[in-house]
Amino acid sequence: MIISESWLKTWVNSNLSATEIAEVLTMSGIEVDSIKTMAPEFSNVVLGKILNIRKHPNADRLNICTVFTGEELEIICGAKNVSKNMFVACALSGAKLPGKISIKKTKMRGVLSNGMLCSEQELGISNDSEGIMELKQINENLIGKNIREILNLDEKILDLKITPNRGDCLSVRGVARELAASTKSKMKNPIEEFEKNNNFNSAVACPKISIKNQDLCGRFSARVITNVNSKVKTPDWIVTKLKQAGQKQISVLVDISNYIMLELGRPSHIFDYDCISRNSYKSIEVRWANSDENIELLNSETVKCSNSIGVIADCDGPIAIAGIMGGQRTSVSKYTKNILIETAFWWPDAIRGKAQQIKILTDAAHRFERGVDFESTLKDLEIISNLIISVCGGELGKPIDLISKSPTAKKILFRKSRCEKVLGIKVSLDQVQKIFDDLKMSYQKVDDSNDQCLNVTPPTYRFDIQIEEDLIEEVIRIIGYDNIPSVSPISNLTPKALSENALSFQDIKDNMVNQDFFEVINYGFVDKNLSNKFISKRGEDNRHIELINPISSNMTVMRKSLIPSLIEVLRNNINHQQKRIRIFELARVFLDNEECIASTTSTKGINQPYLLSALVYGSAFSEQWGVNERDVDFFDMKKIFENTILSTKLEFQNSYNLDFLHPGRSAMVVDPDYKKDRYNPFNLINENVLGFIGEIHPIISSSLNISKPPIVFEIYVSSLIDKTLPKHSMIPRVPSVRRDLAFVVPKQINAGSIEKYVLKNKNQFEFGEILKQFSLFDVYTGSGLNETQKSLAFMVLMQDTEKTLEDKLVQSLIEEIVKIVTANFPAELRS
């Protein structure tokens, strides 16, 4: 919202400069984003008068204007609206205009032009570039004077950032109230002459109006004015104020309505009364729309209504969308003679979000969804009516004031002791009462022997004050946040002991960063189509938590996995010519889960577990001379995963039902000892599954225009919190003994299953305690084996801490291993 310094001072007695006003408002909670002038800097532009116009001899669209600026100058101009005796802004030779434009004498088609006649856009006053700027009602004695002084273009304009809770400050009067309270200044009333109740003409017919839905409209005030002259020009003082607020001049009736909205914060609408369909039984209804109704709005857009949108309707259907915009059918024009003015109180909840729903944002909706004063609808109706009568003439009809349901005046208990505890400073009750008086809050003292208390009733325009802490905030806003002394807190600080058995989020992040990864932070919402590609068979259904009001068309659902977000980051980096990408994210996902209960970190019915996801793409190593370049693969990512998680309990199994992963280059991460956790998002696969790792399926990579499939992993973080402490062991005094065993097995047999089975059952061996390692070191296919077979070679490492192993004992253990493998797997020892 922008507001001029002079306009603000018509409401409050203040000698403060614009900079000082900005400081006071900012410290009271109304941030002033910037201070600027009505127009940017320019020089050597003066008031001129066009004395004569003749056609350019060598150009059909150009005119040669004789302009008097104290001397007569010939200036060439192509504007269509140029006319004789017109007062104009004339940039003389040597003038400097906004945008670093310099004006000098120039020949145009053989004729010398001694300057330029300027439009409002060229001077930076507005975006209006339709013709040159015409100055009206100008004293000829000012010809040749600086145009900045004549138009007061050095007027200071404050750009305010009004927070969503302060709808009462979306007007000049509202900001003035804050300034007066903060500086202990007196308020003025520049529109007092329009507040009087003028006599109405009982002969002017009153329409029948009814409020059908109390939850839409709490109060509806209206009045008919007949015989208005809609062809008169808007008064200059209103035009000036509209320009200062960044509003365009439209027509006299619309301009007056917009001016009242800016001055008082009261949106209103003016209908052409003769265009409203009515009969003896029914005239105007205020109601929720029917789903089969449409309305063409003032911006010429046609909106299909729904029963969640409020309307003002006549016998033929909607004539306005409640609190947002009027309809084209009943719009006023220069031919309008009879008008109906409405000033209503729309419930904020009834308007909130509706402008976004129909994709039409208006100043009226911006105010109504934050709350507009219930009490002043009739008073504001009188003001706008009297202003229209004074400018356009006409006969006033009897005002109509319908009240269906009013907001309850809420009394809030204010405790002095609570205020001092929250603020950390001492305040007197007299000081608090003076602040409440300045803020127009009524109060009564409450008898309490233990404390000084007040029952406070906020003014009807303050929708943001609901609880005691809101009152305390008002107190400190007026006292001044900068008046709170800086005091160091005094307390016993007890350091939190970090458990060595816990793997913290920071530990996990550090482990990833130490492996050359970058952490990314993404929005919690993603594109639904992209998310569906990575759901696969993880759940019984593919439902998402959909956003009612998404910030973007490609961010419509809450994410169920972090992988889609990482894919978007990958694609963005590829588009920026990045060839090697290693990224991770540790964040929440959002899933429907009826078992989930409300807590400080979760919402009832919505599971919000933490997942760790990582993605690698491109080369396995940074470009260098010492290592041949190769693409990263599944085993690189598996090693990264193991280095990050530091768990020896996790196992890798076939990812048979994760069809967004490559079937031969992926695995599920499983903990066989993991106890079922209702918050584990992978429960629907198997209660022991904690995540997955693998290469994105080539079909999906291709559909996303990714040339090489990235490798990803994703795991449920809460399952990784516990970590195993290292245990010391004696350094062996004797050497170890190694033997190699090779088994011929069908190709579908996993080496890991054999390795896992042997190690799990080693205690059944007679000398199983000496088996220190049983691991795969080679896989062979080819000569000597048929097409369905492969050879798996395992290293068997044995060692005793006290004595050298004898060959007989070693051979006995080897035979037991061969026996258990061949008995439990389709395997035979390779000779």
C-alpha positions in Angstrom: 0.0 0.0 0.0 1.3 3.4 -0.9 0.3 6.7 0.8 1.5 10.3 0.5 3.0 12.3 3.4 0.6 15.2 2.8 -2.5 12.9 2.7 -1.5 11.2 5.9 -1.1 14.6 7.6 -4.7 15.6 6.7 -5.7 13.1 9.4 -3.1 13.7 12.1 -1.4 16.7 13.6 2.3 16.0 13.1 5.4 18.0 12.3 7.5 14.8 11.6 9.3 14.4 8.3 8.6 11.5 6.0 11.7 9.8 7.3 10.7 10.2 10.9 7.1 9.0 10.1 8.6 5.9 8.5 10.7 5.2 11.5 7.7 5.6 13.9 5.5 3.4 11.8 8.1 0.7 11.3 8.8 0.5 15.0 5.1 0.2 15.7 4.8 -2.8 13.4 3.8 -1.2 10.1 6.9 -1.6 8.0 7.7 1.2 5.6 9.5 -0.5 2.7 10.7 2.7 0.9 10.2 6.4 0.6 10.1 7.9 -2.9 8.8 11.0 -4.6 5.7 11.2 -6.9 8.1 11.2 -9.9 11.8 10.2 -10.3 14.4 12.9 -10.8 14.3 14.9 -14.0 15.3 18.5 -14.9 14.6 21.4 -17.2 10.9 20.5 -17.7 8.6 23.5 -17.6 5.0 24.4 -18.1 4.1 25.4 -21.7 1.1 26.4 -23.7 0.4 25.3 -27.2 -0.3 28.5 -29.3 -0.6 27.0 -32.7 -0.5 23.6 -34.5 0.3 22.9 -38.2 1.0 19.7 -40.1 4.6 18.6 -40.6 5.3 19.0 -44.3 7.2 15.7 -44.7 5.3 13.4 -42.2 1.6 12.7 -42.1 1.6 11.7 -38.4 3.6 14.6 -37.0 2.6 18.1 -36.0 4.7 21.2 -35.6 3.5 22.9 -32.4 4.3 26.5 -31.4 4.7 26.3 -27.7 5.0 29.3 -25.3 7.3 28.6 -22.3 8.3 32.3 -21.8 9.5 32.3 -25.4 8.0 30.7 -28.4 9.5 27.4 -29.5 8.7 25.1 -32.4 8.4 21.5 -31.1 7.5 18.5 -33.2 5.0 16.1 -31.7 3.2 12.9 -32.8 0.7 12.6 -30.0 -3.0 12.3 -31.2 -4.4 14.3 -28.3 -2.3 17.5 -29.0 -4.6 20.6 -29.3 -4.4 24.3 -29.4 -4.4 26.2 -26.0 -3.4 23.0 -24.3 -1.1 23.3 -21.2 1.7 20.8 -21.4 4.9 19.6 -19.8 7.7 20.8 -22.1 11.2 19.3 -21.8 13.6 22.0 -23.1 16.9 21.4 -24.8 19.3 20.1 -22.2 16.6 18.4 -20.1 17.4 15.1 -18.4 14.5 12.7 -18.2 14.1 9.4 -16.2 15.9 6.5 -17.9 19.0 8.7 -18.6 17.2 10.3 -21.6 18.7 13.6 -22.7 16.8 16.1 -24.8 18.5 18.3 -27.4 17.5 20.2 -30.5 17.0 17.7 -33.3 15.9 17.9 -36.9 13.0 15.6 -37.7 12.3 15.1 -41.4 14.0 18.4 -42.1 12.3 20.5 -39.5 14.1 21.5 -36.2 12.4 20.5 -33.0 13.5 22.5 -29.9 12.4 20.1 -27.2 9.8 17.5 -26.4 6.2 17.5 -25.1 6.1 14.8 -22.4 3.6 12.1 -21.5 3.1 10.9 -17.9 5.1 7.8 -18.6 8.1 9.8 -19.9 8.2 11.8 -16.7 7.8 8.6 -14.5 4.5 9.9 -13.0 2.5 6.9 -14.2 2.4 4.2 -16.9 0.0 6.2 -19.1 1.7 6.6 -22.5 -1.5 7.4 -24.4 -0.7 10.9 -25.7 1.0 13.8 -24.0 0.1 14.9 -20.5 -2.6 17.6 -20.4 -2.6 19.9 -17.4 -6.0 21.4 -16.6 -7.1 24.4 -14.5 -3.6 25.9 -14.6 -2.9 29.6 -14.0 -1.2 31.1 -17.0 1.2 33.0 -14.7 2.9 29.7 -14.1 4.0 29.2 -17.7 7.8 28.7 -17.8 7.9 27.5 -14.2 9.4 24.1 -13.1 6.8 21.4 -13.6 7.9 19.6 -10.5 6.9 22.5 -8.4 3.6 23.0 -10.2 2.5 19.4 -9.8 4.2 18.9 -6.5 6.1 15.9 -7.8 8.6 16.0 -4.9 5.7 14.9 -2.6 7.0 12.1 -0.5 5.3 8.7 -1.0 5.6 6.0 1.7 5.4 2.3 0.5 3.9 0.3 3.4 4.0 -3.4 4.0 0.8 -4.1 5.9 0.9 -7.5 7.6 -2.1 -9.8 6.9 -3.5 -9.4 10.5 -3.7 -5.6 10.2 -6.6 -5.1 7.7 -7.5 -1.9 9.7 -4.4 -0.2 8.4 -5.3 -0.6 4.7 -6.5 3.0 4.6 -5.1 6.5 5.2 -7.3 6.8 8.3 -6.1 3.5 9.7 -2.4 4.4 9.3 -3.1 7.8 10.8 -4.6 6.2 13.9 -1.4 4.2 14.4 0.8 7.3 13.9 -1.3 9.4 16.3 -1.2 6.7 19.0 2.5 6.2 18.6 3.4 9.9 18.7 0.6 10.9 21.1 -0.7 13.3 18.5 -4.3 14.5 17.9 -6.4 13.1 15.1 -8.2 15.4 12.6 -11.2 14.6 10.4 -10.8 16.1 6.9 -14.1 14.6 5.7 -16.2 15.8 8.6 -18.4 17.8 6.2 -19.5 14.6 4.5 -20.5 12.8 7.7 -23.7 14.7 8.3 -27.0 13.0 7.7 -28.7 14.9 4.9 -32.5 14.8 4.4 -33.6 12.2 2.0 -36.4 12.3 -0.5 -39.1 9.9 0.5 -40.3 9.8 -3.1 -37.2 8.0 -4.1 -38.2 4.3 -4.3 -36.3 1.8 -2.0 -35.5 -1.6 -3.5 -36.4 -4.8 -1.7 -33.2 -6.3 -0.3 -32.9 -9.5 1.7 -29.9 -11.3 3.3 -30.4 -15.0 2.6 -27.2 -16.3 4.3 -26.0 -15.0 7.6 -22.7 -16.7 7.3 -22.0 -14.7 4.2 -23.1 -11.2 5.1 -23.5 -9.8 8.6 -24.7 -6.3 7.6 -25.8 -4.8 4.3 -26.3 -1.0 4.0 -27.6 0.5 0.7 -29.2 3.6 -0.8 -30.6 4.8 -4.1 -29.6 8.2 -5.5 -31.5 9.5 -8.5 -30.8 12.1 -11.1 -27.0 12.0 -10.7 -24.8 13.6 -13.4 -22.3 10.9 -14.3 -20.7 13.0 -17.0 -19.1 15.5 -14.7 -15.3 15.3 -14.3 -13.7 13.9 -11.2 -12.6 16.8 -8.9 -8.8 17.4 -9.2 -8.3 16.9 -5.5 -9.7 13.3 -5.8 -7.6 12.7 -9.0 -4.5 13.8 -7.2 -5.1 11.6 -4.2 -5.8 8.6 -6.5 -2.5 9.2 -8.4 -0.6 9.5 -5.1 -2.0 6.0 -4.2 -1.1 4.6 -7.6 -4.7 4.4 -8.8 -5.9 5.3 -12.3 -8.7 7.8 -12.9 -11.7 5.9 -14.5 -15.0 7.8 -14.1 -16.4 10.1 -11.5 -18.6 7.5 -9.7 -15.8 4.8 -9.7 -13.2 7.4 -8.7 -15.3 8.4 -5.7 -15.8 4.8 -4.6 -12.1 4.1 -4.9 -11.2 7.3 -3.0 -13.5 6.3 -0.1 -11.8 2.9 0.0 -8.4 4.4 0.2 -9.4 7.1 2.7 -11.5 5.0 5.1 -10.7 1.4 4.2 -14.3 0.8 3.2 -14.8 -0.9 -0.2 -18.2 -0.1 -1.7 -19.9 -0.8 -5.0 -22.1 1.5 -7.1 -24.7 -0.2 -9.4 -26.6 1.4 -12.3 -30.0 1.1 -10.6 -31.9 1.1 -13.9 -30.0 -2.0 -15.0 -31.1 -4.1 -11.9 -34.0 -6.4 -12.7 -36.7 -6.3 -10.1 -40.4 -6.9 -9.5 -43.0 -6.4 -6.8 -42.1 -9.8 -5.2 -38.3 -9.9 -5.5 -35.6 -7.4 -6.0 -32.1 -8.0 -4.6 -30.8 -11.0 -2.7 -27.5 -11.4 -0.8 -26.8 -15.2 -0.9 -24.5 -18.0 -1.8 -24.4 -18.6 -5.6 -26.0 -21.5 -7.4 -23.6 -23.9 -9.2 -25.4 -23.3 -12.5 -24.9 -19.5 -12.4 -22.4 -17.4 -14.4 -21.5 -13.7 -14.2 -19.6 -11.4 -16.5 -17.5 -9.1 -14.3 -16.3 -5.5 -14.8 -13.1 -6.8 -16.3 -15.1 -8.6 -19.0 -14.2 -12.0 -17.6 -17.0 -14.6 -17.2 -16.9 -16.6 -14.0 -18.7 -19.8 -13.4 -20.1 -19.7 -9.9 -20.1 -22.3 -7.2 -22.0 -22.6 -3.9 -18.9 -21.5 -2.0 -19.0 -18.0 -3.7 -21.2 -15.3 -2.4 -23.2 -13.0 -4.8 -25.5 -10.1 -4.9 -28.3 -11.1 -7.2 -31.4 -9.6 -8.8 -34.3 -11.4 -10.5 -32.1 -12.4 -13.5 -29.1 -13.7 -11.5 -25.8 -12.4 -10.0 -24.9 -8.8 -10.4 -21.8 -8.8 -8.3 -19.5 -11.3 -6.6 -19.6 -10.5 -2.9 -16.7 -8.6 -1.6 -14.7 -9.0 -4.9 -16.0 -7.4 -8.0 -19.2 -6.1 -9.6 -20.9 -7.4 -12.7 -20.8 -5.8 -16.2 -24.6 -5.9 -16.6 -25.1 -3.3 -13.8 -21.9 -1.3 -14.2 -22.1 2.5 -14.2 -21.2 4.7 -17.2 -21.4 8.3 -18.2 -25.0 7.7 -19.1 -26.0 6.4 -15.7 -28.7 8.5 -14.1 -29.9 6.5 -11.1 -27.5 4.5 -8.8 -27.6 2.1 -5.9 -24.7 2.2 -3.5 -23.9 -0.7 -1.2 -21.5 -0.8 1.8 -21.6 -4.2 3.4 -19.9 -6.3 6.1 -18.8 -9.6 4.6 -17.6 -12.2 6.9 -13.8 -12.6 6.3 -14.1 -16.4 6.2 -16.7 -16.1 3.5 -14.4 -14.0 1.3 -11.0 -15.4 2.2 -9.5 -17.5 -0.7 -12.4 -16.8 -3.1 -10.5 -14.2 -5.1 -7.7 -16.8 -5.6 -10.3 -19.4 -6.5 -11.7 -17.4 -9.4 -8.2 -16.0 -10.1 -9.3 -12.4 -9.8 -7.4 -10.3 -7.1 -9.0 -7.0 -6.2 -8.4 -4.3 -3.6 -11.8 -4.9 -2.1 -11.2 -8.6 -1.6 -7.8 -7.8 -0.1 -9.6 -5.8 2.6 -12.7 -7.9 3.2 -10.8 -11.1 3.7 -8.8 -9.4 6.5 -11.9 -7.8 8.0 -13.6 -4.5 7.5 -15.4 -2.6 10.3 -18.9 -3.9 11.0 -20.2 -0.8 12.8 -19.4 1.9 10.2 -21.3 0.5 7.1 -24.1 3.1 7.5 -21.8 6.0 8.4 -19.6 5.3 5.5 -22.6 5.0 3.3 -23.6 8.6 4.3 -20.1 9.8 3.5 -20.0 8.4 0.0 -23.6 9.5 -0.6 -22.9 13.1 0.4 -19.7 13.2 -1.6 -21.5 12.0 -4.7 -24.3 14.6 -4.2 -21.7 17.3 -3.8 -20.0 16.4 -7.1 -22.7 14.8 -9.3 -25.9 16.2 -7.7 -29.0 14.1 -7.3 -31.7 13.1 -4.9 -31.0 11.0 -1.9 -33.2 8.0 -1.1 -33.8 6.5 2.3 -30.9 4.4 3.5 -31.4 0.7 4.0 -29.6 -1.0 6.8 -30.0 -4.8 7.2 -28.3 -6.6 10.1 -28.4 -10.4 10.0 -25.6 -11.4 12.4 -23.1 -9.2 14.1 -19.6 -10.1 15.5 -19.7 -10.5 19.2 -17.8 -7.9 21.2 -15.2 -10.0 22.9 -13.9 -8.9 26.3 -10.3 -9.9 27.0 -8.8 -10.0 30.5 -5.6 -8.0 30.7 -3.4 -8.7 33.7 -0.6 -6.3 34.6 1.6 -9.0 36.1 1.3 -11.1 33.0 2.2 -8.2 30.8 5.3 -7.5 32.9 6.3 -11.1 32.8 6.0 -11.4 29.0 7.8 -8.0 28.3 10.4 -8.2 31.0 9.8 -4.6 32.0 7.7 -2.8 34.5 4.6 -0.9 33.4 2.1 1.1 35.3 -1.7 0.6 35.0 -2.1 4.3 34.2 0.4 4.0 31.4 -1.5 0.9 30.0 -4.9 2.7 30.3 -3.5 5.7 28.4 -2.3 3.4 25.6 -5.7 1.7 25.4 -7.4 5.1 25.3 -5.2 6.2 22.4 -6.0 2.9 20.5 -9.7 3.5 21.0 -10.1 0.4 23.2 -12.7 0.4 25.9 -12.0 -1.2 29.3 -13.3 -1.7 32.8 -11.2 -2.3 35.9 -11.6 -5.8 37.5 -11.4 -6.2 41.2 -8.5 -8.5 42.1 -6.6 -8.3 45.3 -3.6 -10.1 43.8 -3.3 -8.3 40.6 -4.3 -5.2 38.6 -6.6 -6.3 35.8 -8.7 -4.8 33.0 -11.5 -6.2 30.9 -10.7 -4.8 27.5 -13.0 -4.6 24.5 -11.1 -4.0 21.2 -12.6 -1.6 18.6 -14.8 -3.2 16.0 -12.2 -2.7 13.2 -9.5 -4.6 15.1 -10.0 -8.2 14.0 -6.5 -9.2 15.0 -6.9 -8.8 18.8 -8.2 -12.1 20.2 -6.2 -13.0 23.3 -4.3 -11.4 26.2 -1.0 -11.6 24.4 -2.4 -9.5 21.6 -3.1 -6.7 24.1 0.4 -7.0 25.5 1.7 -6.6 22.0 -0.3 -3.4 21.6 1.2 -2.1 24.8 4.8 -2.7 23.8 4.2 -1.4 20.2 3.2 2.0 21.6 5.8 2.0 24.4 8.4 1.1 21.7 10.3 -2.1 21.1 13.5 0.0 21.2 12.7 1.0 24.8 13.0 -2.6 26.1 16.4 -2.7 27.9 18.9 -5.2 26.8 19.4 -7.6 29.8 21.5 -10.8 29.6 19.5 -13.8 30.8 20.6 -15.4 34.0 20.0 -19.1 34.4 21.6 -22.4 35.1 22.8 -23.8 31.8 22.8 -27.6 31.8 24.5 -29.0 28.7 22.6 -31.8 27.0 24.5 -35.0 27.1 24.8 -36.5 23.6 24.4 -40.3 23.6 27.2 -42.2 21.9 24.6 -44.8 20.9 22.6 -42.3 18.8 23.3 -41.2 15.2 22.0 -37.6 15.0 20.7 -35.9 12.0 23.8 -33.7 12.0 26.0 -36.8 12.0 24.1 -38.2 9.0 24.5 -34.8 7.1 28.2 -34.6 8.0 28.7 -38.1 6.7 27.1 -37.2 3.4 28.9 -33.9 3.0 32.2 -35.7 3.7 31.5 -37.9 0.7 31.3 -34.9 -1.7 27.5 -34.4 -1.5 25.6 -31.1 -1.4 22.6 -30.8 0.8 19.4 -29.4 -0.8 16.3 -28.0 0.8 13.0 -28.3 -1.2 9.4 -27.3 -0.8 7.2 -30.0 0.8 4.9 -29.9 -2.2 5.5 -31.4 -5.7 3.9 -32.0 -9.0 1.4 -34.8 -8.7 2.3 -36.4 -12.1 6.0 -36.5 -11.2 5.2 -37.9 -7.7 3.1 -40.7 -9.2 6.1 -42.0 -11.1 7.9 -42.8 -7.8 5.0 -44.4 -5.9 5.0 -47.8 -7.6 3.6 -50.5 -5.4 4.7 -49.0 -2.1 1.2 -48.5 -0.9 -2.3 -49.9 -1.2 -3.4 -46.6 -2.9 -1.8 -43.7 -4.6 -3.7 -40.9 -2.8 -1.9 -37.7 -2.2 -2.6 -34.9 0.3 -3.7 -32.2 -2.1 -3.3 -28.5 -1.5 -6.5 -26.4 -1.5 -4.6 -23.3 -2.6 -1.3 -24.3 -4.3 1.4 -21.7 -4.9 2.0 -23.1 -8.4 0.3 -25.4 -10.8 3.2 -27.8 -10.6 3.2 -27.9 -6.7 -0.3 -29.2 -6.1 0.3 -32.1 -3.6 2.4 -32.9 -0.5 5.3 -35.1 -1.3 5.2 -38.8 -0.4 8.9 -39.3 -1.3 11.9 -37.0 -1.5 13.0 -38.5 -4.8 10.8 -36.3 -7.0 12.3 -33.2 -5.4 15.8 -34.5 -6.0 14.9 -35.3 -9.7 13.7 -31.7 -10.2 17.0 -30.4 -8.7 18.9 -32.8 -11.0 17.1 -31.6 -14.1 17.7 -28.0 -13.2 21.4 -28.6 -12.8 21.6 -30.6 -16.0 20.0 -27.6 -17.8 22.8 -25.5 -16.3 25.5 -27.8 -17.9 26.4 -29.6 -14.7 27.8 -33.1 -15.5 28.5 -34.5 -12.1 25.8 -34.2 -9.5 25.7 -35.5 -5.9 22.9 -34.2 -3.7 20.9 -35.3 -0.7 18.0 -34.2 1.4 16.9 -35.1 5.0 13.3 -33.9 5.4 9.7 -34.9 6.1 7.2 -36.6 3.7 3.5 -36.5 4.2 1.3 -39.6 4.1 -2.3 -40.5 4.9 -2.2 -42.7 8.0 -5.3 -43.2 10.2 -3.1 -44.7 13.0 -1.1 -41.5 13.3 -2.0 -39.5 16.4 -1.6 -35.7 17.0 1.6 -34.7 18.8 4.1 -31.8 18.8 5.6 -33.2 15.5 2.6 -34.8 13.8 -1.0 -34.2 12.9 -3.8 -36.6 13.5 -4.3 -38.8 10.4 -1.2 -37.5 8.6 2.1 -39.4 9.0 5.1 -37.1 8.7 8.2 -39.3 8.9 11.8 -38.1 8.2 13.5 -39.7 5.2 17.0 -39.5 4.0 17.3 -39.5 0.2 20.4 -39.1 -2.0 21.0 -39.0 -5.7 24.2 -39.4 -7.8 24.6 -38.7 -11.5 27.4 -38.6 -14.0 31.0 -39.4 -13.4 32.0 -41.4 -10.3 35.0 -39.1 -9.7 35.8 -35.5 -10.3 37.6 -34.9 -13.6 41.3 -35.7 -13.1 44.4 -37.2 -14.8 45.0 -40.0 -12.3 41.7 -42.0 -12.7 40.0 -43.1 -15.9 36.5 -41.5 -16.1 33.5 -43.8 -15.6 29.9 -43.4 -14.7 28.7 -43.9 -11.2 27.0 -47.2 -10.6 24.9 -49.1 -8.1 27.9 -50.3 -6.1 29.3 -46.8 -5.7 25.9 -45.7 -4.2 25.8 -48.8 -2.0 29.2 -47.9 -0.5 28.1 -44.3 0.0 25.0 -45.6 1.8 27.1 -47.9 4.1 29.5 -45.2 4.9 26.7 -42.9 5.9 24.5 -45.2 7.9 27.4 -47.1 9.7 25.2 -50.1 10.5 26.2 -53.7 10.2 22.7 -55.0 10.7 21.2 -53.9 7.4 20.8 -56.2 4.5 20.0 -55.8 0.8 17.3 -57.8 -0.9 15.6 -57.9 -4.3 13.5 -54.8 -5.0 10.8 -57.0 -6.6 7.9 -54.5 -6.2 9.6 -51.1 -6.8 9.0 -50.8 -10.5 10.4 -47.3 -10.8 13.9 -48.8 -10.2 16.0 -50.9 -12.6 15.1 -54.5 -11.7 18.7 -55.8 -11.9 20.4 -52.8 -10.4 18.4 -52.1 -7.2 17.7 -53.5 -3.8 15.5 -53.0 -0.7 17.2 -52.1 2.5 16.1 -54.6 5.2 16.7 -55.0 8.9 15.6 -58.5 9.9 15.5 -57.5 13.6 13.5 -54.3 13.1 10.4 -54.0 15.2 7.3 -52.9 13.3 6.8 -49.1 13.5 3.4 -47.7 12.4 5.1 -44.5 11.2 7.5 -46.4 8.8 6.4 -45.4 5.3 7.7 -48.7 3.8 5.5 -50.9 6.0 3.2 -51.7 3.1 6.1 -53.5 1.3 7.2 -55.4 4.4 7.5 -54.4 8.0 11.3 -55.1 7.9 11.9 -52.9 4.9 13.5 -49.5 5.8 14.2 -48.1 2.3 15.6 -48.8 -1.1 18.6 -48.2 -3.3 19.0 -48.4 -7.0 19.2 -47.0 -10.5 16.1 -45.1 -11.7 14.3 -47.2 -14.4 15.5 -46.2 -17.9 11.9 -45.7 -19.1 11.3 -43.1 -16.3 14.7 -41.4 -17.0 13.9 -41.2 -20.6 10.4 -39.7 -20.0 12.1 -37.0 -17.9 14.7 -36.2 -20.6 17.6 -37.4 -18.4 20.2 -39.1 -20.7 21.7 -41.4 -18.1 19.7 -42.9 -15.3 20.6 -41.5 -11.9 21.3 -43.7 -8.8 19.2 -43.0 -5.7 18.6 -44.3 -2.2 15.8 -43.4 0.3 15.6 -44.7 3.9 13.4 -44.1 7.0 15.6 -42.1 9.3 14.0 -43.0 12.6 15.2 -46.5 12.2 18.8 -45.4 12.0 19.0 -43.5 15.2 20.7 -46.3 17.2 24.2 -47.1 16.3 26.6 -49.7 17.6 29.5 -48.7 19.7 32.9 -50.1 18.5 34.3 -52.9 20.7 38.0 -53.5 21.2 39.5 -56.9 20.6 42.9 -58.4 21.3 45.5 -58.0 18.5 46.1 -61.6 17.3 49.6 -63.0 18.1 49.5 -65.5 15.3 48.9 -65.2 11.6 45.6 -65.9 9.9 44.9 -68.7 7.4 43.1 -68.1 4.1 41.4 -70.6 1.9 39.3 -70.0 -1.2 36.1 -71.9 -2.1 34.4 -71.7 -5.5 30.8 -72.9 -5.9 28.9 -73.5 -9.2 25.4 -72.2 -8.8 22.4 -71.2 -11.0 22.6 -67.6 -12.1 19.6 -66.6 -10.1 21.2 -67.4 -6.8 22.5 -64.4 -5.0 26.0 -64.5 -3.5 24.7 -62.5 -0.6 22.3 -65.2 0.5 25.1 -67.8 0.7 27.4 -65.4 2.5 24.6 -64.5 5.0 23.6 -68.1 5.6 27.2 -69.3 6.4 27.9 -66.4 8.8 24.6 -66.8 10.5 25.1 -70.5 11.2 28.9 -70.5 12.0 28.2 -71.1 15.6 26.9 -74.6 14.6 30.3 -75.5 13.3 32.7 -77.3 15.7 35.3 -74.7 15.3 33.1 -71.9 14.1 34.7 -69.3 16.4 37.8 -69.2 14.3 35.9 -68.2 11.2 36.5 -64.4 10.9 35.5 -63.7 7.4 33.5 -65.3 4.6 33.1 -63.0 1.6 32.7 -63.0 -2.1 35.8 -61.9 -4.2 35.0 -63.2 -7.7 32.1 -64.1 -10.0 32.9 -66.1 -13.2 30.8 -67.1 -16.2 32.1 -68.5 -19.4 34.2 -71.5 -20.5 33.6 -74.7 -18.5 30.1 -73.5 -17.4 26.8 -73.7 -19.2 24.7 -70.6 -19.9 22.6 -71.0 -16.8 25.5 -71.2 -14.3 28.0 -69.0 -12.7 30.9 -69.6 -10.3 31.0 -67.7 -7.0 34.4 -67.6 -5.3 34.5 -66.9 -1.6 37.4 -66.0 0.7 37.5 -68.0 3.9 39.6 -66.2 6.6 40.3 -68.1 9.8 42.3 -67.1 12.9 42.8 -68.1 16.5 44.0 -65.4 18.9 46.2 -67.7 20.9 47.7 -70.4 18.7 48.6 -71.2 15.1 45.9 -73.2 13.3 46.6 -76.8 12.4 45.8 -78.0 8.9 43.5 -80.7 10.3 41.3 -78.1 12.1 41.3 -75.8 9.0 40.3 -78.6 6.7 37.5 -79.7 9.1 36.0 -76.2 9.1 36.3 -76.0 5.3 34.4 -79.3 4.9 31.7 -78.1 7.2 31.2 -74.9 5.2 31.1 -76.9 1.9 28.5 -79.3 3.5 26.2 -76.5 4.7 26.3 -74.6 1.4 25.7 -77.7 -0.8 22.9 -78.9 1.5 21.0 -75.7 1.5 21.6 -74.3 -2.0 21.7 -75.8 -5.5 25.5 -75.5 -5.4 28.4 -77.8 -6.0 32.1 -77.3 -5.2 34.0 -76.3 -8.3 37.1 -78.4 -8.9 
